Amino acid sequence: MKEQKLSIYRWVNLLIYMYIAALTQLYWLNFAAIETYMEKSLKISAMNLSLLTLVFPLLYIFLSIPAGIIIDKKGFKFGVGIGVLFTGIAPLLRLIFPNSFSMLLLSQIVISIGQPFILNGITKLSVTWFPKDEEATAVGLGSLALFIGMIVSLGLTPYIVNSYSYLSMLKVYSLLGVIGVVLYFTLIKSRPDFAVRDEEYNESELYFEGIKNLFKIRDFVILGFIAMIGIGVFNGFATWLEKMLNEMHGISMINAGKVSTMLIFGGIVGSIIIPLVSDKVSRRKPFLIIASIMGMIDLFLLIILDSLYLNMINGFVMGFFVISALPIILIASAEIAGDKYAGISVAYLQLLGNAAAVGIVPFMQLLREKTGNYSSSIILLMILMVLFLFFSFIIKETSSINS
């Protein structure tokens, strides 16, 4: 009976984590979804509006490693809890001066401080509460929450603003944050009453000595390159997709938004199915290889497809195979690094990915300005996916490391 209750409660922990993780993406993109309104009604320039979203990857670069260390040393509840406080309380700042860009930026900065503590905690939650044959599924569902948050933000924000008011949107989102804080600190448990797996590390080993040894592991270094390329390519693709479709194929911004929606929806479906299959067959490497191949094909099709509906299908396929590689990468890092370093290993990969995104996104626009079209930018992404494929081939299968 005790085991049955614990078995159920691991899903309670995961569902609450998913809610909090979705909030980080909701707050990240909520102003991006109403840029036209904010430019006209609040007189905030496009450049300033971009800062409201750019602070998230920028601060992630600096805070990812410290967040990962705290999660490993103090446990996922303590580490993620830091992020929950920042994420849940900061939206209330917007209600003080809702029309002030400075206050909105301050709110976004505080929320973005909390994001690394939340997103870097998923593998620690997985290895603490879930048996090995469910860990990729747990990480996949945790990643799924991110895309749910994106879709809700992009779809719900304009609706609330148009149907009710801008201030109503801020009030609703602030309430969601407070609910998250209450749920987390009243229901989340640090660890089960008994271990779900054998301890796989020596507690006497110095933590920072162990971190140094991680970078001597060949496959961990290779996985870093895979994460850097994969996360960077996705951010570049998602950022400029609407402009690429509009310029290359004359697809309107509204219809291009439908392609973006299908991209994220494909990622949602893939983040459920792919990790589940990966757990069943106890393999990670084949899904990285498939993601790289499908990514190259989908990028090429983006250049030649003129039809809106074919691009929507293409977007779904890319989301299904490429976005779903993220949970596979994250769980592979925990398998290589071991349970003790689940937080720091993911933090390192997220740092590389966000750093790559900060570089790739503006470089794609620079290529477009130099060549006069986005085809060269897409070719750049295809070349990077070739590198992704190369590294996916040479990395060893990780699921057998701790089996």
Residue pairs with C-beta under 8 A, 6 or more apart in sequence:
2 193
6 192
6 193
6 194
9 189
9 192
10 129
10 130
10 138
10 192
10 196
12 187
13 125
13 129
13 188
13 189
14 125
14 129
14 138
14 141
14 142
16 183
16 184
16 187
16 188
17 80
17 118
17 121
17 122
17 125
17 142
17 145
17 188
18 141
18 142
18 144
18 145
18 148
19 145
19 180
19 183
20 80
20 83
20 84
20 87
20 88
20 118
20 180
20 184
21 118
21 119
21 122
21 142
21 145
21 146
21 149
22 145
22 146
22 148
22 149
22 152
23 87
23 88
23 149
23 176
23 177
23 180
24 83
24 87
24 111
24 114
24 115
24 118
24 119
24 146
24 149
25 145
25 146
25 147
25 148
25 149
25 150
25 153
26 149
26 150
26 152
26 153
26 173
26 176
27 87
27 90
27 91
27 108
27 111
27 153
27 173
27 177
28 53
28 56
28 111
28 112
28 115
28 149
28 150
28 153
29 53
29 149
29 150
29 153
29 154
29 157
30 153
30 157
30 169
30 173
31 38
31 49
31 52
31 53
31 104
31 108
32 49
32 52
32 53
32 153
32 154
33 153
33 154
33 155
33 157
33 158
34 157
34 158
34 161
34 166
34 169
35 46
35 49
37 158
37 161
37 166
38 44
38 49
39 45
39 46
39 49
41 166
42 99
42 101
42 166
44 101
48 101
48 105
51 105
51 108
52 104
52 105
52 108
53 108
55 105
55 108
55 109
55 112
56 108
56 111
56 112
56 115
57 235
57 354
57 357
57 358
58 112
58 358
59 109
59 112
59 113
59 115
59 116
60 112
60 115
60 116
60 350
60 351
60 354
61 351
61 354
61 355
61 358
63 113
63 116
63 117
64 116
64 120
64 347
64 348
64 350
64 351
64 354
65 344
65 347
65 348
65 351
66 116
67 79
67 82
67 83
67 116
67 117
67 120
67 343
67 347
68 116
68 120
68 343
68 344
68 345
68 346
68 347
68 348
69 207
69 343
69 344
69 347
70 78
70 79
70 82
70 117
70 343
71 78
71 79
71 80
71 117
71 120
71 121
71 124
71 342
71 343
71 344
71 347
72 79
72 124
72 207
72 340
72 341
72 342
72 343
72 344
73 207
75 124
75 128
75 190
75 191
76 121
76 124
76 125
76 128
76 190
76 343
77 188
77 189
77 190
78 190
79 117
79 120
79 121
79 124
79 343
80 117
80 118
80 121
80 125
80 184
80 188
81 117
81 184
81 185
81 188
82 114
82 117
83 114
83 115
83 116
83 117
83 118
83 121
84 114
84 117
84 118
84 180
84 181
84 184
84 185
85 114
85 181
86 110
86 111
86 113
86 114
86 117
87 111
87 114
87 115
87 118
87 177
87 180
88 177
88 178
88 180
88 181
88 184
89 110
89 177
89 178
89 181
90 107
90 110
90 111
90 114
90 177
91 107
91 111
91 170
91 173
91 174
91 176
91 177
92 174
92 177
92 178
93 103
93 106
93 107
93 110
94 103
94 104
94 107
94 170
94 174
95 170
95 171
95 174
96 103
97 103
98 104
98 166
98 167
98 170
116 347
116 350
119 146
119 346
119 350
120 343
120 346
120 347
120 350
121 343
122 138
122 139
122 142
122 143
122 330
122 346
123 135
123 139
123 330
123 331
123 333
123 334
123 342
123 343
123 345
123 346
124 342
124 343
125 138
125 142
126 135
126 138
126 139
126 142
126 331
126 334
126 342
127 135
127 197
127 334
127 339
127 342
128 191
128 192
128 196
128 339
129 138
129 191
129 192
129 196
130 137
130 138
130 196
131 196
131 197
132 197
132 402
132 403
133 279
133 282
134 279
135 279
135 331
135 334
136 275
136 276
136 278
136 279
136 284
136 327
136 328
136 331
137 275
137 276
137 279
139 275
139 327
139 330
139 331
140 271
140 272
140 274
140 275
140 276
140 324
140 327
141 271
141 272
141 275
142 327
143 271
143 324
143 326
143 327
143 330
144 268
144 271
144 272
147 264
147 265
147 267
147 268
147 271
147 323
148 268
150 264
151 261
151 264
151 265
151 268
154 257
154 260
154 261
155 261
157 169
160 168
160 169
160 172
161 168
161 169
197 339
199 339
200 338
200 339
200 340
200 402
201 210
201 338
201 339
201 340
205 340
207 340
210 340
210 341
211 341
211 344
214 220
214 336
214 337
214 341
214 344
214 345
214 348
215 221
217 336
217 337
219 336
219 395
219 396
219 398
220 333
220 336
220 337
220 345
222 391
222 394
222 395
223 329
223 332
223 333
223 336
223 349
223 395
223 398
224 348
224 349
224 352
225 387
225 391
226 288
226 329
226 388
226 391
226 392
226 395
227 329
227 333
227 349
227 350
227 352
227 353
228 349
228 352
228 353
228 355
228 356
229 356
229 384
229 385
229 387
229 388
229 391
230 291
230 322
230 325
230 326
230 329
230 353
230 388
231 326
231 349
231 350
231 352
231 353
231 354
231 356
231 357
232 353
232 356
232 357
232 359
232 360
232 384
233 295
233 322
233 360
233 381
233 384
233 385
233 388
234 322
234 323
234 326
235 353
235 356
235 357
235 360
235 361
236 357
236 360
236 361
236 364
236 377
236 381
237 299
237 318
237 381
238 260
238 263
239 361
239 364
240 361
240 364
240 365
240 368
240 374
240 377
241 256
241 259
241 260
241 263
241 315
242 253
242 256
242 257
242 259
242 260
243 256
243 374
244 302
244 374
244 377
244 378
245 251
245 255
245 256
245 259
245 302
245 311
246 252
246 253
246 256
247 373
247 374
248 302
248 303
248 373
248 374
248 375
249 305
249 306
249 311
250 306
251 259
251 308
251 311
255 308
258 308
258 312
259 308
259 311
259 312
259 314
259 315
260 315
262 312
262 313
262 315
262 316
262 319
263 315
263 316
263 318
263 319
263 323
264 319
264 323
265 316
265 319
266 315
266 316
266 317
266 318
266 319
266 320
266 323
267 319
267 320
267 322
267 323
267 324
268 319
269 316
269 319
269 320
270 319
270 320
270 321
270 323
270 324
271 323
271 324
271 326
271 327
273 320
273 324
274 287
274 320
274 321
274 324
274 325
274 327
274 328
275 324
275 327
275 328
275 331
277 287
278 284
278 287
278 328
278 331
278 399
282 399
282 400
282 403
283 397
283 399
284 328
284 331
284 332
284 335
284 397
284 398
284 399
285 392
285 395
285 396
285 397
285 398
287 324
287 325
287 328
288 325
288 328
288 329
288 332
288 388
288 392
288 395
289 389
289 392
289 393
290 321
291 321
291 322
291 324
291 325
291 328
291 388
291 392
292 385
292 386
292 388
292 389
292 392
293 389
294 317
294 318
294 321
294 322
295 318
295 321
295 322
295 385
295 388
296 382
296 385
296 386
296 389
298 314
298 315
298 317
298 318
298 321
298 322
299 318
299 378
299 381
299 382
299 385
300 378
300 382
301 310
301 314
302 311
302 314
302 378
303 375
303 378
305 311
305 314
329 349
330 346
330 349
332 398
332 399
333 342
333 345
333 346
333 348
333 349
334 341
334 342
334 345
334 346
335 398
335 399
335 401
335 402
336 345
336 398
336 401
337 344
337 345
338 402
360 380
360 381
360 384
363 380
364 374
364 377
364 380
364 381
365 377
367 376
367 377
367 380
368 374
368 376
368 377
370 376
